[in-house]
């Protein structure tokens, strides 16, 4: 205690080093403000990086990775644990994809009945799984017939009636969906139904993902020379080289450690799947270009639509089944 001259009242001195409540609040407030500034700066950098990547590649990287992981885990579980689950998974994917393509074709003036299109696509899956290639062919042909007859019956409805030329184009569009989506996708189901076929299906899916990932990363880092600027401006030769390297490495490793085949088969496997995946990707890009759309739909954020993710898988399924028949 000590006294001061005015009034002689006692004044408590603050111990040396002690912080008052006001000073503590000020320090906490300053620290919080500093953390918020750092967080905002980091978020701005991340947003800017994401925008650059999206502008370069045309997709939201974070959402694409998350959705890809979810779909990949479901597919992996269905192939390794219970193969029948893969049949359900395939039926759902084919149903959404066929409906999606029918919706996209409607924007170009093609009238494809949705109900028989989806029903026929789903029916092919169990037929292909339980009866193999014969069931697959019979189900696909029956689906084309069902969709065509449904569209012809719709002619009795005045609002749905069209002239001869547009009607033929509608019938062709309905058959195209059954061949392009349903028939090609069902090769994966036929392959899974074979003894040990689930490992071949898993192998070709991994190689397709490797091709897409390798091309994505390589094109993002080194892409300068467009591969098909008219069809798909964002694809580059540097990206194709990265995808090829990933396919060859993945093909050799999978052939040795998963399929029990020699290393040279892994090279063949990688080259074939790379070719089919690239052609499938370009074919879907050409379809979207003719329809005047960027994505088939917006059902899968970061990916576009289901067909935007299946474009490389569809022809690769047929290629993998052919390799299984020859080598497996």
BELWO-V622914 format. One line per field, one symbol per residue. ss: DSSP state (a for helix, b for strand, c for the rest). phi: phi as a letter, one per 40 degrees, with the letter a starting at -180 (. if undefined). burial: 1 if it has 9 or more other ideal C-beta (glycine too) atoms within 8 Angstrom, else 0. A space follows every 50 residues. Layout:
ss: ???
phi: ???
burial: ???
This chain:
ss: cbbccccccbbcccccccccaaaaaaaaaaaaaaaaaaaaaaaaaaaaaa aaaaaaacccaaaaaaaaaaaaaaaaaaaaccaaaaaaaaaaaaaaaaaa aaaaaacccccccaaaaaaaaaaaaaaaaaaaaaaaaaaaaaaaaaaaaa aaaaaacaaacccaaaaaaaaaaaaaaaaaaaaaaaaaaaaaacccaaaa aaaaaaaaaaaaaaaaaaaaaacccbbbcccbbbbbaaaaaaaaaaaaaa aaaaaaacccccaaaaaaaaaaaaaaaaaaaaaaaaaaaaaccccccccb cccbcaaaaaaaaaaaaaaaaaaaaaac
phi: .abbccggccbcccdcgcbccccccccccccccccccccccccccccccc ccccccbgaccccccccccccccccccccccbccccccdccccccccccc ccccccccgccbccccccccccccccccccbgcccccccccccccccccc cccccccdcbcbcccdcccccccccccccccccccccccccccccgcccc cccccccccccccccccccccbcbbccacccacccbcccccccccccccc cccccccbcgbcccccccdccccdcccccccccccccccccgbcbcabcb dgbhbcccccdccdccccccccccccbc
burial: 00000000000000000000000100100000000000000000000001 00110110111011111100110111111000101111111011111111 11111111011111011111111111111011001101110111011101 11011000000000011011101110111111111111111111001111 11111111111111111111001000110001001101111111111111 11111101101000111111111111111111111101101000111001 0111111111111111111110110001
